């Protein structure tokens, strides 16, 4: 009975936390359909604010820029982060491995304001013009540690005996890498890509420091418009971003489930093969 009571209190507390987190978002989305033009009183249902968003050619260009930066930074960061995770995993000296992991974790917990200001100082010292390139490089920089943390657990879950067996059978380093190592850690790579893409898509603090020359992203544009006054176009735009992020999370979830099911089927097949071999030996 005591355990049941504790579970009920835990569920109630969890429900309260989620309500506090999601209620402002749903409030914002609700008023994006308000015909009154304000967030004070709901006078009627309308799609005009969403229509205004899609008719704003400048805003559409900013959306495309945001997705381009997010896609490119996620792809490049996934490639570099995967190689970095593999390098850390196969580092023999414990001190060096711990140092690399610590440096990676420091970047994960560092405030975005500090990272943004540091990158701004770096670009200014190098004489690097602020714009698309500076934003892309910055997003790659803060996405790499995310990918490393997503890929490393899959490397530790991997069965190293498969690599040893492949090498004993004459497989080259390239074959081991492409046919055994990468397939084994693919779920981690996909997780890292989705996380990097989402972080890049939603980033404001770092981008705010390193953008310039007329280039901007969606998060910075929403902030700029919000400072000029409350507009329900901002609500509509935020609602669309929330919906897209939700779809990304669902896609990530289904990919994870597919990876787990595939791994379970492979392990089951291996178990059956081992049982068959034992039966043959006994016979």
Secondary structure, 3 states (H helix, E strand, C coil): CHHHHHHHHHHHHHHHHHHHHHHHHHHHHHHCCECCCCCCCCCCECCHHHHHHHHCHHHHHHHHHHHHHHHHHHHHHHHHHHHHHHHHHCCCCHHHHHHHHHHHHHHHHCCHHHHHHHHHHHHHHHCCCCCHHHHHHHHHHHHHHHHHHHHHHHHHHCCHHHHHHHHHCCCCHHHHHHHHHHHHHHHHHHHHHHHHHHHHHHCCHHHHHHCCCCCCCHHHHHHHHHHHCCCHHHHHHHHHHHHHHHHHHHHHHHHHHHHHHHHHHHHHHHHHHHHHHHHHHHC
